[in-house]
Amino acid sequence: MKKHLIIIDRSLNSKVGGGRGYLYKLKQGLDKIGAENFIVISKNETSDFKQEIKRKYKHSGIFNFLLKIYRILNAVRYYFYLCRLNKKMPSDEIIKAIEKYDFDSIHCHHPFEFITVMNYLKYTNKNNVVKIFSCHDPGLTSDEIYSTFKPINKYIAQLLKKQTQNIEQIAFENSDILIFPCTDSLNYYKSWKYFANLIEGKLKGYVLTGTEAYKVTEQSNEYREKLNIDKSAMVFSFLGRHNEIKGYDVLKEAAKLVLADNE
């Protein structure tokens, strides 16, 4: 029996959201039930060296100055990467993994990765493979890109957004099936003027995300002590991206009201 390949050209990570975290948990579930015809293909794990450096030197003025320059240069590099994406293939590691299997469907979880996989299928004449696309950004990837790069440079952020919209359009147009977490998630895409036309006539599926319950490894009093937070202080916690779709702005305003009432 032919396989269904689930592709992510990044490493899996149980501690993050988006495609990396979702597919980590999906792979756990597939392995648990012995779903041998569903193959999750990802890059090998990489260290979070950059994050460790940021945490270690985040209070250094020189480091933050150099980091700002790096981010601007990285934004420019990212723009040129997007401009060439329609000619790019998946990484060699992913291609080698794909070639091990006889498959009739392939599922991508990011528009950029969808484009590179689509290029690979065209190059290898696998035109009959069913192409499935899920977008894990809470809304349009182009809006997520703009929010990420806007603090660095608004002009570059706008260029990146426009280029990403072109990529999104190609991904939606060329997918055979679209997967969303629920029908309500479609509301976040409807502001995009191309969206209604792109999904018209497409097969759509809705698959909820889930995970096993996490075990508490550190008590609240231990965590407060580690961060030097007073035992009587009121603490608000938030798990997710700091954007409006996730309601982070509402939480901040609500926290202000609660703190004001408890002064």
Stockholm file with secondary structure:
# STOCKHOLM 1.0

chainA/1-263         MKKHLIIIDRSLNSKVGGGRGYLYKLKQGLDKIGAENFIVISKNETSDFKQEIKRKYKHSGIFNFLLKIYRILNAVRYYFYLCRLNKKMPSDEIIKAIEKYDFDSIHCHHPFEFITVMNYLKYTNKNNVVKIFSCHDPGLTSDEIYSTFKPINKYIAQLLKKQTQNIEQIAFENSDILIFPCTDSLNYYKSWKYFANLIEGKLKGYVLTGTEAYKVTEQSNEYREKLNIDKSAMVFSFLGRHNEIKGYDVLKEAAKLVLADNE
#=GR chainA/1-263 SS CCEEEEEEEEECCTTSCHHHHHHHHHHHHHHHHTCTTEEEEEECCCCCHHHHHHHHHTTCHHHHHHHHHHHHHHHHHHHHHHHTGGGCCCCHHHHHHHTTCCEEEEEESSHHHHHHHHHHHHHTTCTTSEEEEECCSSSCHHHHHHHHHTTTCHHHHHHHHHHHHHHHHHHHHHCSEEEESCGGGGGGGTTSTTHHHHHTTCEEEECCCCCCCCCCCSCHHHHHHHTTCCTTSCCCCCCSCSSTTTTHHHHHHHHHHHHHHTC
#=GC SS_cons         CCEEEEEEEEECCTTSCHHHHHHHHHHHHHHHHTCTTEEEEEECCCCCHHHHHHHHHTTCHHHHHHHHHHHHHHHHHHHHHHHTGGGCCCCHHHHHHHTTCCEEEEEESSHHHHHHHHHHHHHTTCTTSEEEEECCSSSCHHHHHHHHHTTTCHHHHHHHHHHHHHHHHHHHHHCSEEEESCGGGGGGGTTSTTHHHHHTTCEEEECCCCCCCCCCCSCHHHHHHHTTCCTTSCCCCCCSCSSTTTTHHHHHHHHHHHHHHTC
//
